[in-house]
Amino acid sequence: MERVAIYIRVSKKEQAKNKGTDSSLAIQLKKCTDYCEEKKYEVLKVYSDVESGGNDDRKGFNDLQNTIPKKIYTKVIFWEVSRIARKISTGMKFFEDLEKYGVSFESVSQPYLKDFMSLSIFLAWGTEDLKQMSLRIKSNLLEKTKAGYFVHGNPATGYIRGKNKMIVPDPEKAPLILKIFETFAENWNLSETGRIFGKTRSDITEIIDNRIYIGEVVYKKYVKDPVDSKHRIKTKNNRIWYKGLHEPIVPLELFNLCQEIRKLNIKIRESREKGKPILLFSGLVVCTCGKKMFQTRRYHTNKAGEKYPYYVYLCTNKLTGKKHSIAARKLDNAIIEKIKNSKELLELNGIEYNENESIKNKLKLIEKELLALETERERIIKLFQKEFINEDELESKFNDITARKKKLKESQKHYEEEDKKESSKDNVENFEKLKYIIENYSEDDVVETRKLLRLLIKEITVVSKKPLKVNIIFN
């Protein structure tokens, strides 16, 4: 008897619901199971996906592919070839793997598909159909957007879907959106506005910049992610705004005022940043009161009445309202001196270490093997539940897994003990890197140096101010 795997797929979640449509997941499964029953095939498992056929990274499809070399099934059944893939390369590779491992296939609706020539023709049709479908969808979305309809997913906060899928102001949240615009127009501060309404600065920015609130709708162009070609990304530069049919929440004059304030704030921030040195340890230093200290610019006035800036590390305790500051030059010198003369660094400089294979890599490998055993155990349980194996076979396989797990645990314990001995090697490298960075950085690359320091230093604690003493906790 043929041992069969069934593969079914639809593109949209709506098609996965059993509504009786020919394209639904339920109908595909029914046709395939009826076919197998008529042919007297034994169905071992059904693999399914709710994904586009143009996406190669489908869980059900990947799971099915991974079982092919194991020869669990003698045949794969599907409704029609486009369910397998809508790309020629993906489809042909799948069928080549079936042939390689002696697994046959049958298409319920296309019984004439027997050779690679006919397969390649139908897969090519599927690929072209996918392209045309994509073009039709994009064209329809653009035309609907130009006509004033909101077509991209869920509407922004403040709007809900009304009749005929039109968006209308939300009676509860629309007044809140208007209030956010009015508040920002008064205080000019994104962070403060966020605190008032219990939102983050980025949340407020997204609201203030969203033109949907003045009655416009957006068409979003998606582009391929330069790092991962499987994903698409959208940016503000790829958005086109059109006059919408929905009711505005925010008056145009108020929206434009907020945009002008945003531009002015950006210019002010940029002008303040010019020529402003970034203190090396800002954000890493913890005051004696327990609060973090950050860079702050202050001014001295000389005898001639001229002002000149100087910098301090400053913390503000919101509970007590007290502020503590330490002169930047003084604290920087104390920290640098502490790093250069670190007791740990002096002690570890003399330690020698071998060039053996990384113990951490071995531990990671053991963790992967332990996870694989757990996966194997779950698979065996499923086989037993489906009566593919009996109780004796189940017990035998469990005993084998237990023995292998015990052996891995013993190895894990051994390498963890070795890792403790080898950890000094990492400390030496980190301390040496840190010392080199401190001795060789320049004011031109303070920003990049700070990023490196955060990888090596966990925290710098001010133990006392008079005399100034600091303690450094390394990563």
N, C-alpha and C positions, 0 to 999 in steps of 0.2 A: 504493500500500500504506500502511496505517495505521502510523504510528510511535508505539509504545506505551510508556508507563511503568506499571509494576506497583507498587502499594503494598500491603504486608502489615503486620500488627501483632498482637502479643499483649501481655497485661498483665504476665505473670510470666516470670522467667528459666526456670523449669521448662518452660514451654510452648514456649520457643525450642529446646529439645532435641528431636531427632527420635525421639519415642517412639511415633509412629503414631496419636496422638490427633487427633480432628477439629479441635480448637482449636489445634493446634501450628502453628508458623511454617512448618515444612517442608510440611505438608499444604496450607496456604493457598497457598504458592508453587506446588505441583504442580498444584492445581486451576486457578490463574490462568494458568500457562504452557500447560497442556493446552487451556484455553479459547482462548488466543491462537493456538495452533498450528492448532486446528480452524477458526478464523476467518481464518487466513492473515495474522495481524498480525505486524509486526516489533517484537520486544521490544528496546528500546534499553537500558533500565536498570530494576533492581528497587530500590525504596526500602523499608526495613524499620525497625521500631521495636519495642523491648521496653519499653513504657511504657503507663500507663493512658490510655484515651481521654479521660479528664477533664483530662489535662495537655496544654495547648496547646503547650508548649515541648518538642517532640520533634524530634530532629535529622533523622531521615529525612523526617518530615512537613514540616519547615521547608525542607529542601533541595528537596523536590518543589515546594512553593509558590513558591520563588524562581525555579524554571525556567519556571513558567507564562507570565510576560510575554515570555520569550524565544522562545516558540512552537517549542521543540525537539520536543515531542511533539504529536501530533494527537489522542491519546486517552489517558485514564487508566483503568486496570483495577484493580478491587479485589474481594475476596470478597464482602463485604456492607457496607452503609453505616456500621455502627457501628465498622468498622475505621478509617474516616476520622476520626471524632470522636464523642464522646458528649455534646457540647454543641451545642445548636441554633445558637447564634451562630457558633461556630467552623465547623461544618459548612456552614451557609448561606453564609458568607463565602467558603469554599473553592469551592463550586459556582458562586457568582456570579462569582468570578475566572475559572473555567473558561469560563463563558459569555461573559464580557467579551473574552477573548482567543481565542475560537473553538476551544476545546479541548473535545471531547466526553468522556463517561465511560460506563462500563458496569459493572454489578454482576453478578458471575458467578452468585450465588445469588438475586439479585433482579432479573431481567430486566425486570420491570414498572416499575422506577424510571426514569421518563422526564421528569417535570416537577417543578417546585418544590413543588407541593402534596403529592405523594406523598413527596418528600424530607423536607419539614418534619414530616410525620406520623411517619416512621420515626426521624428525629433526635430528636423529642420523646419517643418511646418509649425511645430509647437514654439520654436524659438522666434520665428517671424511673427506668429500670432501674439506672443508676449510683447514684442516690440511695438506692434500696432496697437495693442491694448493700452500700453503705457502712454503712447502718444495721444490716444483718444481721451484717456483720463485727464492728462495734463491740459489738453485743449479744452475739455469741458469745464475743468476747474477754473481756468483762466477766464473763459467766457462768462461763467456764473459770477466770478468776482468782479469783472468789469460791469456786470449788470447790477452790482450792489449787494450780492448775497455773501454771507459769511460761510465759508466752505471748509476751513481748516480746523477740524477737531472741536474740542470744547471751547466755548466762548470765554473771554477773560472775566475775572471776578467783577461782579457788578451787572452781568448780563446772564440771562437764562434763555433756553429754547422755548419759543412760543408756538403759535399755530403755524402749520406748514414749514416747520423747522426754522422759522425766522427767529432772530435773536431780539429780545426785548429787555429793557432795564429790570433788574431784580428789585422788587419793592423794599427788600431788607438791606441789600448790600450797595445799591446804587448811591444812596445818600452818604454812605461811608466813603465811597470813592471820591465824591465831590468834596467832602470834608478834608480828605487827604490833600487834594490839590490846593484848597484854600489855606490849609495849615502851612504847607510848604511855601506858598506865596507870601506868608506872613513872616516865617522864621528863617527862610533861606537855607535850612539845614536838613539834609536827608536823614542823618542819623537821629537827630532829635525828633523828627516827624515819625520815624520808625518806632522810637521808644514810646511815643504818645499812643500809637495805634497797635502796639505789640507786634511789629513787623521788623524785618531786617532792613538794613540800608539798601541791599540789592532788590528787595521786594518793592520798596518805595520807588527806586530808580525805574524798575520795570513798569510800574503803574504810571509814573509821571511821563515816561517816554512813549506810552502806548496810544497811538492815534485812533484806536477803536472808540475811545471815549468822546471823540469829537465827531463821530458819525462816519468814520472811514473803515474800509475793510482791506485786508492784506492778501496778496498773492505771494506765497513763499516758494522761491526756487531752491531746490535741493542740489547740492553738489557732492561729489564723492570725497570721502575722507582721504586726505593724502597719505595717512599712515595705514589705515585699514580700509581697503577698497570695498569691503562688504558692507560698510556702514555709509550712511549719507548724513551730511551735516547742513544746517541752515544758519546763516548769519544775517545781521541787520542789513548788510550790503546787498543781500539777495532778496530783499523784500520790496514789493511794489504796492503802493497804497492807491485805492480807488474810492470814489464817493459811494457810501453805503446807503442801504434802504432803512437801516435801523435808527432809532431815536438816540441822539447824543445825550450823554450824562453830564459832560463838562462843557461850559461855554468856550467858544473858540478863543476869545480874548484872554480868559484865564489860562487856557492851555499854552498859548503863545507866551504869556508872561512867565509861566513856570519854565518854559524852554529857554527864555532869555536869562533867567536866573541861573539855570544849569550851566549855560555857556559862560556866564560871568564868574561863577564859582570855580569852573575849571581853569579859567585864565588866572584868577587870584591864586589858586593852589599851585599852578605852574610857576608863577612869579615868585612865590615863597620858596619853592623847591630850588630855584636857580641859585647856585653858589652856596647852598646849605649842606654842610658836610653831614654825613650820617654816622653817628657814633657807633663804634665797632660792636659794643656789647649791649646795645639797646634792646630791651625785651628779654634778655637773658639774666639780668641782674634782679635779685630779690632783696628788698629793703629789710631792715631789722624788724619792721612792723609786719612783714609777711606779704606785702604787696609788690608787684613787679614795678620796675623803674624804667622809664622811657626817656628818650632824648627831648630836651626842651631848650629853646634859645632865649636868652635874657640879654639885657643891655647894661653896660657900665657907662657912666658919664665922667669924662676926664675934667681937669681943671679949666680947660678951654671951653667946656660946655658941649663937647662933641661926644656923640654916642657911638659905641662900638660893641659888637655882639660877643657873647661868650656862651658856652654850653654847659648844661648840667644834666645829671640823671635825676629824674623827678618821679615820685609816686604820690598818689592821692588816695587816702583812705576814706571811702564814701560813708562809712559808718560813723567815724569820728569827725570827718571834715578836715583832718590835719594833713599837711603836705610835708614831705621830707625831700631834701635835695642834697646832692653831693657834686662837687665840681668835677666835670667830665675828665679833665686832664689828670687830676689827682687819682680818681678811681681807675681810669684806664691804666695808669702807670702801676698801680697796686696789683691789678689783675694780671697784666703782662709779666710783672716780676714773679708773681705766684706761679704762673704757667712755666716760665723758664726754669724756676727752681723747685718744681714740683717734686715732692718726696717720692711719689710713685714713679715718676719719670727717671729719677736718678737710680732708684732701686732696680727698675726693669731694664735699664740700658745694658746691664751686664748679662742678662739672661740669654742663653743660646737656645735655639729651637731647631728641630729637624725639618726636613723638606718632604715629609711623608704626605700621602694623599689626604686631602681635607677631610677631617673627621665630621665636620658639619654636613658635608655632602653625603657621607655614609649614613648619618642619622636621618637625613631627609629621605634617602632611598629606603631605609627601614620603615619610616612612617608611611611611605607610599605602598610598600608591600603589606603593611598591616591593614591599611585601608582596602587594598585589593582583596585581602582575605575576608574582610567583613562583607564586601560586595559579593564575593564567591559564596559566602555562607547564605546571604539573602537569596541568591540565585538558586541554590540547592533547595532551600525551603519552598520556593515557588515551584520548582520541579516536583517536589514531593506533594505539594498541595494540588497540583494538576495530575497527580498519579503517574508521572513519568518515571519515578523511581520508587522502590518499596522501602519499608522501614529499615531493613538490614543495610541497604545501600546508603540510606540517609545517615545511619549511625556510623558506618565506615567512613563516609566523607567528613562527618563532623569530627571524628577522632583524628583524621589526617590534618584537618585545619587546626585543631587544638594543639597538636604536636608542632606544627610549623609555626604557630603563633608563639608558643612557649620558647622555641629556639630564637625567634626574632626578638622577643622581649629580653632574653639573656644577652644577646648581642647589643641591643639598645642600651642596656644598663652598663655594659662594658665601655661602649663608646662615649656615653655621657660622663663617665669617670675620667676617661682620657681627655674629653673636651675641656674639663675643668683645668687639667694640667696645661693644655695647649692655649687656654684663654689668655694667658700672659703674652702670647705672641701677638694677638690682636691689639692688646693694650699698648705694647711697644710701638707697633705701627701707628696707632692713633695718636699717641703722645708725640712721636717724631713728626708726624704730619702737622700737628697743632703748633709745635715749636717752630717749624719751618714757615708756616703761614704767618705767625705773629712777627717773626724776624724779617720777613721779606715783603709784606703787603705795602701798597702805597695808597695815598688818599684817592687816587683815580679809580681804584677797584675795590673800594670799601663795601659796595653793595654785594659784589660776588663773594668777597671774603666773609661777610656776615652769613651768607648761605652755607659756606663750608663750616663755619664755627658751629652752626646749629646742628650739624651732623656729628660733631665731636664733643660738644659741651651740652650737658643736660640743664645745668643751672649754676649760677654764680650767686652765692649768698653773702650779704654784708653781715659779718659777725658783730662788728662794732665800728662806730664812726670815729671815736677818739680813744685810743689811736685807731686808724683805719685798718681793719683786718677783713679779709675775704676768704671764703671757702669755695672750692670749685668741685662740682660733681660732674664727672665725665660719663659719656654714653658708653 
